[in-house]
């Protein structure tokens, strides 16, 4: 019976092992993971967490060219790593033996020991078979196991909470004197106190465990747990201050560094250190919630069904356990449930802008330490048939993740490849962070545009769709509550189609190309936005967020360059120029090149952008050699952006035709994709009749 009870977990382990073969390897590291790894290596190398030349050299050598991204803080001791110290302290001794595998090994060992304690506690409340199946469901029917492979403290925190609660409350009422020993409460307090030191909201769990013991009449145990938790928390703070100079790594001035930004030690120290002055502390939380009700409601929705954070996909066992626990709460379980609710509310109410962080919260890592609480609030061990739907949900999610990762591994090697196709694709996309894996965010035409998946090839001001690929998904956040959204589409196929869809519409547009004509203007009319709130980069503006999908259909294959122009004002707003100084020649020599210097004044409503969605260039057209189309020459870039009313001087080289004769020279501004100003109703900048004489004449 026990082997059969553990078989779903074994199947989950095999599936995760297969999934790991198509997921990114350990080479690329950044952010929290890179910082924890660097801290562990620093402790093993020199016994401190101060960032000096040795740490800089290690970061460069570990990832040549890119450098490990580390988060540093300014403290009384200088520059130090800015993460809690408990995890690297535990991993450093193993690092000397097994290298970088030490960090996931610590997670794994901690979870094995915690699972043994949890199984022992559960077995005291029912049959060993049910205890095994319940624990196997807890471990396998959730995202808990993948987190053990990450070189981050979240897996360790979950293991410490699991072990701490097993020791503190796992026996329930009437479990006998052996389980009520104060020594168990002391050990539980130590684990829960250290967990609180790694993330302060975890302190609610220690308080809940102590309150649970107090409510069931075990006052000595409650007191021992609370006192030990406080002592452990203080000990961790003291260790942090000793090693880094700061007891709380989140309260110092901190920011990230890598090869691109430079490290604040060595030859680039002065320039890199300036980043401390521009990026302040990221964790200043007030006593009162700052979010409005709509934002909290959206956060709660995504907490349940979000693509990257939803319990439905990542913690299906938690939904069952929570449902069972809430049916019959008692004196023992009520304080624990209140502690779990407090932690969830902290995430959803106090920092909802952080909750929308995307890959940083993949699988809702903030929920990992809440999850073990539900295991010890069950009124009894669930019957096997109740666990079947949970395992079906987990199996579907895992199969979808594997298929998606396998399909996208050539294009998508980041932590979200599991959600680029399949079931996860059907769930709401919630992230509005400024940056996510791959840096696929843009601010175009005043709107925030995130390319959710790898199906579009992204450049600075445009993206490319390829026929035969799945539709590219875009998250568009705009201060305009309604549409339209205007695109410029330039395709190399004579009969291509652009397929647009969102939650309520599915429309196809003909976008013929392949010729010399201008790009096709496509106006999308999206479905009403059902998500509208303030995002974390603004306290004032309300943004409407929509998820759009765009796919190119071209028989025989082909591609299209697409530019997003927001409401299209860039195309329709008045653009005009006038000649402020300079003149065009009246005669020229055939085959020669003359450089004409002209000063232009922007008399329109919009700035002329040197680079951007519709960059402006100065060009010319020559008419009169008998051809149907005018002759065009190379275009001159503007030296800088030109706001309305400003002037700019541009040198324009004009290559004269080899054939002598009389020509009409028209000089004008042309905006890439929007065409010549003269073709949109404005007069040209300058024009003149030019006699081109023979080169020998």
C-alpha positions as CSV (number, residue, x, y, z in Angstrom):
1,X,0.0,0.0,0.0
2,X,2.7,2.4,0.9
3,X,4.5,1.9,-2.5
4,X,1.3,2.4,-4.3
5,X,0.7,5.6,-2.4
6,X,4.0,7.0,-3.4
7,X,3.7,6.0,-7.1
8,X,2.2,9.3,-8.2
9,X,5.1,11.2,-6.7
10,X,7.6,8.9,-8.5
11,X,5.8,9.5,-11.7
12,X,6.0,13.3,-11.1
13,X,9.7,13.0,-10.4
14,X,10.3,11.2,-13.7
15,X,8.2,13.8,-15.6
16,X,10.1,16.6,-14.0
17,X,13.4,14.9,-15.0
18,X,12.2,14.7,-18.6
19,X,11.1,18.4,-18.5
20,X,14.5,19.4,-17.3
21,X,16.1,18.1,-20.5
22,X,14.3,20.8,-22.5
23,X,14.6,23.6,-20.0
24,X,17.5,26.1,-19.8
25,X,20.7,24.8,-18.1
26,X,22.5,26.4,-15.2
27,X,24.8,28.6,-17.4
28,X,22.7,31.8,-17.4
29,X,22.2,33.2,-13.9
30,X,21.0,36.6,-12.8
31,X,19.1,38.4,-10.1
32,X,18.3,36.6,-6.9
33,X,19.7,33.3,-8.2
34,X,23.0,34.9,-9.3
35,X,23.3,36.7,-6.0
36,X,22.8,33.6,-3.8
37,X,25.3,31.7,-5.9
38,X,27.8,34.6,-5.6
39,X,27.3,34.8,-1.9
40,X,27.9,31.1,-1.4
41,X,31.0,31.2,-3.5
42,X,32.3,34.2,-1.6
43,X,31.8,32.5,1.8
44,X,33.6,29.4,0.6
45,X,36.4,31.5,-0.9
46,X,37.1,34.2,1.7
47,X,34.6,33.8,4.5
48,X,32.8,37.1,4.1
49,X,30.0,38.7,2.1
50,X,31.8,42.0,1.3
51,X,32.0,42.6,-2.5
52,X,35.7,43.2,-3.4
53,X,38.0,42.6,-6.3
54,X,38.0,38.8,-5.8
55,X,34.2,38.7,-6.0
56,X,34.2,40.9,-9.2
57,X,36.8,38.6,-10.8
58,X,34.7,35.5,-9.9
59,X,31.6,37.1,-11.4
60,X,33.4,37.9,-14.7
61,X,35.1,34.5,-15.0
62,X,31.9,32.6,-14.1
63,X,30.1,34.1,-17.0
64,X,32.6,35.7,-19.5
65,X,31.3,38.7,-21.4
66,X,28.0,38.9,-19.5
67,X,29.1,38.6,-15.9
68,X,26.9,37.3,-13.1
69,X,24.2,39.7,-12.2
70,X,24.4,40.4,-8.4
71,X,22.4,42.6,-6.1
72,X,24.6,44.7,-3.9
73,X,23.8,47.1,-1.0
74,X,25.6,50.0,0.7
75,X,26.2,49.3,4.4
76,X,28.4,50.5,7.2
77,X,31.0,48.0,6.0
78,X,31.0,49.2,2.4
79,X,29.6,47.2,-0.5
80,X,28.0,43.9,0.4
81,X,25.7,41.3,-1.2
82,X,22.0,42.1,-0.6
83,X,20.2,38.8,0.2
84,X,19.5,37.0,3.5
85,X,22.6,35.1,4.7
86,X,21.0,31.8,6.0
87,X,20.8,30.0,2.7
88,X,24.4,30.7,1.5
89,X,25.7,29.9,5.0
90,X,24.2,26.5,4.8
91,X,25.4,25.9,1.3
92,X,28.9,27.2,1.6
93,X,30.4,24.0,3.3
94,X,28.9,21.8,0.6
95,X,30.2,24.3,-2.1
96,X,33.7,23.2,-1.2
97,X,32.8,19.6,-2.0
98,X,30.3,19.7,-4.9
99,X,30.6,23.3,-6.3
100,X,27.5,25.0,-7.5
101,X,25.3,21.9,-7.0
102,X,25.5,22.8,-3.3
103,X,22.6,25.2,-3.5
104,X,20.0,22.8,-4.9
105,X,21.5,20.0,-2.8
106,X,20.7,22.0,0.3
107,X,17.1,22.4,-0.9
108,X,16.8,18.7,-1.6
109,X,18.3,17.5,1.7
110,X,16.1,20.0,3.6
111,X,13.0,18.8,1.9
112,X,13.8,15.1,2.4
113,X,14.3,15.7,6.1
114,X,11.2,17.9,6.4
115,X,9.1,15.3,4.5
116,X,10.2,12.6,6.9
117,X,9.0,14.7,9.8
118,X,5.7,15.6,8.0
119,X,5.0,11.9,7.2
120,X,5.6,11.0,10.8
121,X,3.1,13.6,12.0
122,X,0.5,12.6,9.3
123,X,0.9,8.9,10.1
124,X,-0.1,9.7,13.7
125,X,-3.5,10.9,12.5
126,X,-4.4,8.0,10.2
127,X,-3.1,5.0,8.3
128,X,0.4,5.0,6.9
129,X,-1.0,4.5,3.4
130,X,-3.2,7.6,3.5
131,X,-0.3,9.6,5.1
132,X,2.0,8.6,2.3
133,X,-0.6,9.4,-0.4
134,X,-1.4,12.8,1.2
135,X,2.3,13.8,1.5
136,X,3.0,12.5,-2.0
137,X,0.1,14.7,-3.3
138,X,1.5,17.7,-1.4
139,X,4.9,17.2,-2.9
140,X,4.1,16.1,-6.4
141,X,0.8,17.8,-7.3
142,X,2.4,21.3,-7.0
143,X,5.2,23.4,-8.3
144,X,7.2,22.6,-5.1
145,X,9.6,20.0,-6.6
146,X,10.8,22.3,-9.5
147,X,11.7,25.0,-7.0
148,X,14.2,22.6,-5.3
149,X,16.3,22.7,-8.4
150,X,16.5,26.5,-8.4
151,X,19.6,28.0,-6.7
152,X,17.3,30.2,-4.6
153,X,16.1,30.1,-1.0
154,X,12.4,29.5,-1.7
155,X,12.7,25.7,-1.7
156,X,14.6,25.8,1.5
157,X,12.1,28.1,3.1
158,X,9.2,25.8,2.2
159,X,11.2,22.8,3.7
160,X,11.9,24.7,6.9
161,X,8.2,25.7,7.3
162,X,7.1,22.1,6.6
163,X,9.5,20.7,9.2
164,X,8.8,23.5,11.7
165,X,5.0,23.0,11.5
166,X,5.4,19.2,11.7
167,X,7.3,19.7,15.0
168,X,5.0,22.5,16.3
169,X,1.5,21.4,15.5
170,X,1.7,18.2,13.4
171,X,0.6,15.9,16.2
172,X,-2.7,17.7,16.8
173,X,-4.6,17.3,20.1
174,X,-4.1,14.2,22.2
175,X,-1.1,12.8,20.5
176,X,0.6,11.9,23.7
177,X,3.4,13.2,25.8
178,X,6.1,12.3,23.4
179,X,4.9,14.7,20.8
180,X,4.3,17.4,23.3
181,X,7.9,17.8,24.5
182,X,9.1,21.3,24.7
183,X,12.2,20.2,22.7
184,X,10.1,19.8,19.6
185,X,8.7,23.3,20.1
186,X,12.2,24.7,20.5
187,X,13.3,23.1,17.2
188,X,10.2,24.3,15.5
189,X,10.8,27.9,16.8
190,X,14.4,27.7,15.5
191,X,13.2,26.7,12.0
192,X,10.3,29.2,11.8
193,X,12.4,32.0,13.2
194,X,15.1,31.5,10.6
195,X,12.5,31.4,7.9
196,X,11.1,34.7,9.1
197,X,14.7,36.1,8.8
198,X,14.8,35.1,5.2
199,X,11.5,36.8,4.4
200,X,9.8,38.9,7.1
201,X,6.1,38.0,6.3
202,X,7.0,34.4,7.3
203,X,6.9,35.6,10.9
204,X,3.1,35.2,10.6
205,X,3.7,31.4,10.5
206,X,5.7,31.3,13.7
207,X,2.9,33.4,15.4
208,X,0.3,31.1,14.0
209,X,2.0,28.0,15.3
210,X,2.5,29.5,18.7
211,X,-1.2,30.7,18.8
212,X,-2.3,27.2,17.8
213,X,-0.5,25.6,20.7
214,X,-1.8,28.3,23.1
215,X,-5.4,27.7,21.9
216,X,-5.1,24.0,22.6
217,X,-3.8,24.5,26.2
218,X,-0.1,23.8,25.5
219,X,1.2,27.1,27.0
220,X,4.7,25.9,27.8
221,X,5.1,24.7,24.2
222,X,3.8,27.9,22.8
223,X,6.1,30.0,25.0
224,X,9.1,27.9,24.0
225,X,8.3,28.2,20.3
226,X,7.8,31.9,20.4
227,X,10.9,32.6,22.5
228,X,13.1,30.4,20.3
229,X,11.7,32.0,17.1
230,X,12.5,35.4,18.3
231,X,16.0,34.3,19.3
232,X,16.6,32.7,15.9
233,X,15.4,35.8,14.1
234,X,17.8,37.9,16.2
235,X,20.6,35.5,15.6
236,X,20.0,35.6,11.8
237,X,20.0,39.4,12.0
238,X,23.3,39.4,13.9
239,X,24.9,37.1,11.4
240,X,23.8,39.3,8.6
241,X,25.2,42.4,10.3
242,X,28.4,40.6,11.0
243,X,28.9,39.4,7.4
244,X,27.4,42.3,5.4
245,X,27.0,45.3,7.8
246,X,23.2,45.3,7.6
247,X,20.8,43.2,9.6
248,X,18.0,43.6,7.0
249,X,19.3,43.4,3.4
250,X,16.1,44.9,2.1
251,X,16.4,48.2,3.9
252,X,19.7,49.4,2.6
253,X,20.3,51.3,-0.7
254,X,20.6,48.4,-3.2
255,X,20.7,47.7,-6.9
256,X,21.9,45.2,-9.5
257,X,25.3,45.0,-11.2
258,X,26.8,42.9,-14.1
259,X,29.2,43.3,-17.0
260,X,26.8,45.7,-18.8
261,X,26.4,48.1,-15.9
262,X,29.9,47.5,-14.4
263,X,30.8,46.4,-10.9
264,X,31.4,49.1,-8.2
265,X,34.9,47.8,-7.6
266,X,37.9,48.3,-9.8
267,X,38.4,50.4,-12.9
268,X,34.7,51.0,-13.6
269,X,33.8,51.5,-9.9
270,X,33.0,55.2,-10.0
271,X,30.6,55.0,-12.9
272,X,28.9,51.8,-11.6
273,X,28.5,53.1,-8.1
274,X,26.3,56.0,-9.5
275,X,23.5,53.4,-9.9
276,X,23.1,53.4,-6.1
277,X,22.0,57.0,-6.4
278,X,19.3,56.4,-9.0
279,X,17.7,53.2,-7.8
280,X,16.5,53.3,-4.2
281,X,15.3,50.6,-1.9
282,X,12.7,48.3,-3.4
283,X,10.9,47.1,-0.3
284,X,9.5,50.1,1.6
285,X,6.2,48.8,2.7
286,X,3.9,51.1,4.8
287,X,1.6,50.0,7.6
288,X,-1.5,50.8,5.5
289,X,-2.3,49.2,2.2
290,X,-1.7,51.5,-0.8
291,X,-3.6,49.6,-3.5
292,X,-7.2,50.3,-4.6
293,X,-10.0,47.7,-4.6
294,X,-9.8,47.0,-8.4
295,X,-6.1,46.3,-8.2
296,X,-6.6,43.9,-5.3
297,X,-9.4,42.2,-7.1
298,X,-7.2,41.6,-10.2
299,X,-4.4,40.3,-8.0
300,X,-6.8,37.9,-6.3
301,X,-8.0,36.7,-9.7
302,X,-4.5,36.0,-10.9
303,X,-3.7,34.4,-7.6
304,X,-6.2,31.7,-8.5
305,X,-5.9,31.4,-12.3
306,X,-3.0,33.5,-13.5
307,X,-0.7,32.0,-16.1
308,X,2.4,32.4,-14.0
309,X,1.0,32.5,-10.5
310,X,-2.4,30.7,-10.4
311,X,-3.0,28.1,-7.8
312,X,-5.1,26.2,-10.3
313,X,-2.1,25.4,-12.5
314,X,0.8,25.5,-10.0
315,X,-0.8,24.3,-6.7
316,X,-3.9,22.2,-7.4
317,X,-3.3,20.3,-4.2
318,X,-3.6,23.5,-2.3
319,X,-7.1,24.1,-3.6
320,X,-8.3,20.7,-2.2
321,X,-6.4,21.1,1.1
322,X,-7.8,24.6,1.6
323,X,-11.3,23.5,0.8
324,X,-11.1,20.7,3.3
325,X,-9.5,22.8,6.0
326,X,-12.1,25.6,5.7
327,X,-15.0,23.2,6.1
328,X,-14.2,22.3,9.7
329,X,-11.7,24.8,11.4
330,X,-11.1,24.2,15.1
331,X,-9.0,25.7,17.9
332,X,-5.9,24.2,16.5
333,X,-6.3,25.0,12.8
334,X,-7.9,28.4,13.0
335,X,-4.7,30.3,14.1
336,X,-2.8,28.6,11.3
337,X,-5.4,29.5,8.7
338,X,-5.4,33.1,9.8
339,X,-1.6,33.2,9.5
340,X,-1.8,31.8,6.0
341,X,-4.5,34.3,5.1
342,X,-2.4,37.1,6.5
343,X,0.5,36.2,4.2
344,X,-1.7,35.9,1.2
345,X,-3.3,39.3,1.9
346,X,0.1,40.9,2.4
347,X,1.0,39.9,-1.2
348,X,-2.3,40.8,-2.7
349,X,-3.1,44.0,-0.7
350,X,0.1,45.6,0.4
351,X,2.3,44.9,-2.7
352,X,0.0,44.0,-5.6
353,X,2.3,45.9,-8.0
354,X,5.0,43.4,-7.0
355,X,2.7,40.5,-7.4
356,X,2.4,41.3,-11.1
357,X,6.1,40.8,-11.4
358,X,6.1,38.0,-14.0
359,X,9.0,35.5,-14.0
360,X,10.2,36.7,-10.6
361,X,7.1,35.1,-9.2
362,X,6.9,32.2,-11.5
363,X,4.6,29.6,-9.9
364,X,3.9,32.2,-7.1
365,X,7.0,31.6,-5.0
366,X,5.6,33.8,-2.3
367,X,3.0,31.1,-1.7
368,X,5.5,28.4,-1.2
369,X,5.9,29.0,2.5
370,X,2.1,29.3,2.9
371,X,1.5,26.0,1.2
372,X,2.8,23.7,4.1
373,X,0.3,25.3,6.5
374,X,-2.6,23.7,4.5
375,X,-1.2,20.2,5.1
376,X,-1.5,20.6,8.9
377,X,-5.0,22.2,8.9
378,X,-6.7,19.2,7.3
379,X,-9.5,17.9,9.6
380,X,-8.4,14.4,8.6
381,X,-6.4,12.7,5.9
382,X,-8.4,12.8,2.6
383,X,-9.7,9.7,1.0
384,X,-7.8,8.5,-2.1
385,X,-10.7,9.2,-4.5
386,X,-10.6,12.9,-3.5
387,X,-7.1,13.2,-4.7
388,X,-7.8,12.0,-8.2
389,X,-8.9,15.4,-9.6
390,X,-5.9,17.0,-8.1
391,X,-3.5,14.6,-9.8
392,X,-5.4,14.9,-13.1
393,X,-5.0,18.7,-12.9
394,X,-1.3,18.4,-12.0
395,X,-0.7,15.8,-14.8
396,X,-2.4,18.0,-17.4
397,X,-0.3,21.0,-16.3
398,X,2.9,19.1,-16.3
399,X,2.2,17.5,-19.7
400,X,1.4,20.9,-21.2
401,X,4.6,22.4,-19.7
402,X,6.7,19.6,-21.2
403,X,5.1,20.0,-24.7
404,X,5.4,23.7,-24.6
405,X,9.1,23.7,-23.5
406,X,9.9,21.1,-26.2
407,X,8.2,23.1,-28.9
408,X,9.8,26.4,-28.0
409,X,13.3,25.4,-26.8
410,X,15.0,26.6,-30.0
411,X,13.4,30.1,-29.6
412,X,12.7,30.3,-25.9
413,X,15.3,29.2,-23.4
414,X,14.0,31.2,-20.5
415,X,12.0,30.3,-17.4
416,X,8.7,30.8,-19.1
417,X,9.0,28.3,-22.0
418,X,6.5,26.1,-20.3
419,X,3.8,28.7,-20.8
420,X,4.3,29.6,-24.5
421,X,1.8,27.0,-25.7
422,X,-0.7,24.5,-24.3
423,X,-3.0,24.9,-21.3
424,X,-1.1,27.7,-19.7
425,X,-1.7,29.8,-22.9
426,X,-5.4,29.8,-22.1
427,X,-4.9,31.4,-18.7
428,X,-4.8,35.2,-18.2
429,X,-1.4,36.8,-18.6
430,X,-0.8,39.0,-15.6
431,X,2.7,40.5,-15.7
432,X,3.3,44.2,-16.1
433,X,6.9,44.3,-14.8
434,X,9.3,46.6,-16.6
435,X,11.6,43.7,-17.5
436,X,11.2,40.0,-17.8
437,X,13.4,37.2,-19.2
438,X,14.6,38.3,-22.7
439,X,13.8,42.0,-22.2
440,X,10.8,41.9,-24.5
441,X,9.2,45.1,-23.3
442,X,8.7,48.3,-25.4
443,X,7.1,51.7,-24.8
444,X,5.7,52.5,-28.2
445,X,3.4,55.5,-29.1
446,X,2.8,56.1,-25.4
447,X,1.7,52.5,-24.7
448,X,3.3,49.7,-22.8
449,X,3.8,46.7,-25.1
450,X,5.1,43.3,-23.9
451,X,5.8,40.5,-26.2
452,X,4.7,37.5,-24.1
453,X,6.2,34.7,-26.1
454,X,9.0,34.1,-28.5
455,X,6.9,33.9,-31.7
456,X,7.8,37.4,-32.9
457,X,11.3,38.5,-33.7
458,X,11.7,41.8,-31.8
459,X,13.7,44.8,-32.8
460,X,13.9,48.2,-31.1
461,X,11.0,49.8,-33.1
462,X,9.4,47.0,-34.9
463,X,8.8,43.2,-34.8
464,X,8.7,40.5,-37.4
465,X,6.1,37.8,-37.9
466,X,6.8,34.6,-39.8
467,X,4.2,32.5,-41.6
468,X,3.8,29.1,-40.1
469,X,4.6,30.1,-36.5
470,X,1.9,30.4,-33.8
471,X,0.4,33.8,-33.3
472,X,2.5,36.1,-31.3
473,X,0.9,37.3,-28.1
474,X,1.2,41.0,-27.0
475,X,0.1,42.5,-23.7
476,X,-0.8,46.1,-24.4
477,X,-1.4,48.6,-21.6
478,X,-2.8,52.0,-22.7
479,X,-4.3,55.0,-20.9
480,X,-6.9,55.0,-23.6
481,X,-9.9,52.8,-22.4
482,X,-10.9,51.9,-26.0
483,X,-9.2,51.3,-29.3
484,X,-8.3,51.4,-32.0
485,X,-4.7,50.1,-32.3
486,X,-3.0,51.0,-35.6
487,X,-0.2,48.8,-37.2
488,X,2.0,49.4,-40.2
489,X,2.6,46.1,-41.9
490,X,5.3,45.6,-44.6
491,X,5.3,42.1,-46.1
492,X,7.3,40.4,-48.8
493,X,4.4,38.2,-49.9
494,X,1.9,39.4,-52.5
495,X,-1.2,37.9,-50.8
496,X,-0.4,37.7,-47.1
497,X,-3.1,37.9,-44.4
498,X,-2.7,39.2,-40.8
499,X,-4.9,37.3,-38.3
500,X,-5.9,39.2,-35.2
501,X,-7.7,37.8,-32.1
502,X,-8.4,38.6,-28.5
503,X,-10.9,37.3,-26.0
504,X,-13.9,38.4,-28.0
505,X,-12.8,38.9,-31.6
506,X,-11.1,37.0,-34.4
507,X,-10.5,39.0,-37.6
508,X,-8.3,38.5,-40.7
509,X,-6.9,41.5,-42.7
510,X,-5.4,41.3,-46.2
511,X,-1.9,42.8,-46.2
512,X,-0.6,42.4,-49.8
513,X,3.1,43.2,-50.3
514,X,6.0,42.3,-52.4
515,X,6.1,45.5,-54.4
516,X,7.6,49.0,-54.0
517,X,4.5,50.5,-52.4
518,X,4.2,51.8,-48.8
519,X,3.4,49.6,-45.9
520,X,-0.2,48.6,-45.3
521,X,-2.0,50.4,-42.5
522,X,-4.1,48.0,-40.4
523,X,-6.5,49.3,-37.8
524,X,-7.4,46.8,-35.0
525,X,-10.6,47.2,-33.1
526,X,-10.0,45.2,-29.9
527,X,-12.6,43.8,-27.5
528,X,-13.4,45.9,-24.4
529,X,-10.7,45.7,-21.7
530,X,-11.9,44.0,-18.6
531,X,-8.7,44.9,-16.7
532,X,-8.2,48.6,-15.9
533,X,-6.1,49.9,-13.0
534,X,-2.9,51.7,-12.1
535,X,0.3,49.8,-12.8
536,X,3.4,49.8,-10.7
537,X,5.3,52.4,-12.8
538,X,2.6,55.1,-12.2
539,X,0.5,56.3,-9.3
540,X,-1.8,58.5,-11.4
541,X,-2.8,57.1,-14.8
542,X,-5.3,54.3,-15.2
543,X,-4.2,51.8,-17.8
544,X,-6.5,49.4,-19.8
545,X,-4.7,46.1,-20.4
546,X,-5.5,43.7,-23.2
547,X,-3.8,40.6,-24.6
548,X,-3.7,40.6,-28.4
549,X,-2.6,37.8,-30.7
550,X,-1.2,38.4,-34.2
551,X,-0.3,35.7,-36.8
552,X,0.8,35.9,-40.4
553,X,-0.7,33.6,-43.0
554,X,1.2,33.5,-46.3
555,X,0.9,30.6,-48.7
556,X,4.3,29.2,-49.3
557,X,5.9,31.1,-46.4
558,X,6.9,34.6,-45.9
559,X,7.4,37.3,-43.3
560,X,6.2,40.7,-42.3
561,X,7.7,43.7,-40.5
562,X,5.1,45.3,-38.2
563,X,5.2,48.6,-36.3
564,X,2.8,49.4,-33.5
565,X,1.6,53.0,-33.6
566,X,-0.9,53.1,-30.8
567,X,-4.0,55.1,-31.7
568,X,-2.3,56.1,-35.0
569,X,-1.9,59.7,-34.2
570,X,1.7,59.5,-35.4
571,X,0.2,59.0,-38.9
572,X,-2.7,61.4,-38.8
573,X,-1.4,64.3,-36.7
574,X,-0.2,67.3,-38.7
575,X,3.5,67.1,-39.8
576,X,5.0,70.0,-41.7
577,X,8.3,71.7,-42.4
578,X,9.6,74.9,-43.9
579,X,12.9,76.0,-45.2
580,X,14.5,78.5,-42.8
581,X,17.8,78.9,-44.5
582,X,19.6,77.6,-47.6
583,X,18.8,77.3,-51.3
584,X,18.8,74.6,-54.0
585,X,21.1,74.9,-57.0
586,X,19.8,76.0,-60.4
587,X,22.5,74.1,-62.4
588,X,24.4,70.9,-61.9
589,X,26.9,68.6,-63.6
590,X,25.8,65.2,-64.9
591,X,27.1,62.3,-62.8
592,X,28.4,64.7,-60.1
593,X,27.4,64.8,-56.4
594,X,26.6,68.1,-54.7
595,X,26.1,68.6,-51.0
596,X,23.4,71.1,-50.1
597,X,23.1,72.4,-46.5
598,X,19.6,73.3,-45.5
599,X,18.1,74.6,-42.2
600,X,14.6,73.4,-41.6
601,X,12.0,74.5,-39.1
602,X,9.4,72.1,-37.7
603,X,6.1,73.7,-38.2
604,X,4.0,70.7,-37.4
605,X,2.4,69.2,-34.3
606,X,4.8,66.4,-33.7
607,X,8.5,66.1,-33.1
608,X,10.7,64.8,-35.8
609,X,12.4,61.7,-34.4
610,X,15.9,60.8,-35.5
611,X,15.1,57.2,-34.4
612,X,11.8,55.8,-33.4
613,X,8.7,54.3,-34.7
614,X,8.5,56.7,-37.7
615,X,12.0,58.1,-38.0
616,X,12.3,61.3,-40.1
617,X,15.0,61.7,-42.9
618,X,15.7,64.4,-45.4
619,X,15.6,63.2,-48.9
620,X,14.9,64.3,-52.5
621,X,13.1,63.2,-55.7
622,X,14.1,64.1,-59.2
623,X,11.5,64.4,-61.9
624,X,12.0,64.8,-65.6
625,X,14.1,62.0,-67.1
626,X,11.1,60.5,-68.9
627,X,10.6,57.6,-66.4
628,X,7.2,57.0,-64.7
629,X,8.8,57.1,-61.2
630,X,10.9,59.8,-59.8
631,X,14.6,59.2,-59.1
632,X,15.3,59.1,-55.4
633,X,18.7,59.4,-53.7
634,X,20.1,58.5,-50.3
635,X,18.5,60.1,-47.3
636,X,20.2,62.1,-44.6
637,X,19.6,61.4,-41.0
638,X,18.7,64.2,-38.6
639,X,21.5,65.0,-36.1
640,X,18.9,64.9,-33.2
641,X,15.2,64.9,-32.5
642,X,13.5,68.2,-33.5
643,X,10.5,69.3,-31.4
644,X,7.8,71.5,-32.9
645,X,9.1,75.1,-33.5
646,X,12.7,74.1,-33.4
647,X,15.2,74.2,-36.3
648,X,17.8,71.8,-37.6
649,X,20.6,72.0,-40.2
650,X,21.1,69.0,-42.4
651,X,23.6,68.3,-45.2
652,X,21.9,66.5,-48.1
653,X,24.1,64.9,-50.8
654,X,22.4,64.9,-54.2
655,X,23.7,62.6,-56.9
656,X,22.8,64.0,-60.3
657,X,21.8,61.7,-63.2
658,X,24.2,60.8,-66.0
659,X,21.8,62.1,-68.6
660,X,21.8,65.9,-69.1
661,X,18.6,67.7,-69.3
662,X,16.1,69.7,-67.3
663,X,14.8,68.3,-64.0
664,X,12.6,69.3,-61.2
665,X,14.2,68.7,-57.8
666,X,11.9,68.3,-54.8
667,X,13.5,68.1,-51.3
668,X,11.3,66.9,-48.5
669,X,11.2,65.1,-45.2
670,X,10.2,61.4,-45.4
671,X,9.0,59.4,-42.4
672,X,9.7,55.7,-42.6
673,X,6.4,54.0,-43.1
674,X,4.4,57.3,-43.2
675,X,5.8,58.5,-46.5
676,X,6.8,62.0,-47.8
677,X,5.3,65.0,-46.1
678,X,4.3,66.4,-49.4
679,X,2.2,63.2,-50.1
680,X,0.2,63.8,-46.9
681,X,-1.0,67.2,-47.8
682,X,1.9,69.4,-46.7
683,X,4.0,71.3,-49.2
684,X,7.6,70.1,-49.8
685,X,10.5,71.7,-47.9
686,X,11.9,73.1,-51.1
687,X,11.8,72.6,-54.9
688,X,13.6,74.0,-57.9
689,X,14.1,73.6,-61.6
690,X,17.6,72.4,-62.3
691,X,19.5,72.2,-65.6
692,X,21.9,69.3,-65.6
693,X,24.6,70.0,-68.1
694,X,27.1,67.5,-69.6
695,X,30.2,66.7,-67.5
696,X,32.5,68.1,-70.2
697,X,30.4,71.2,-71.0
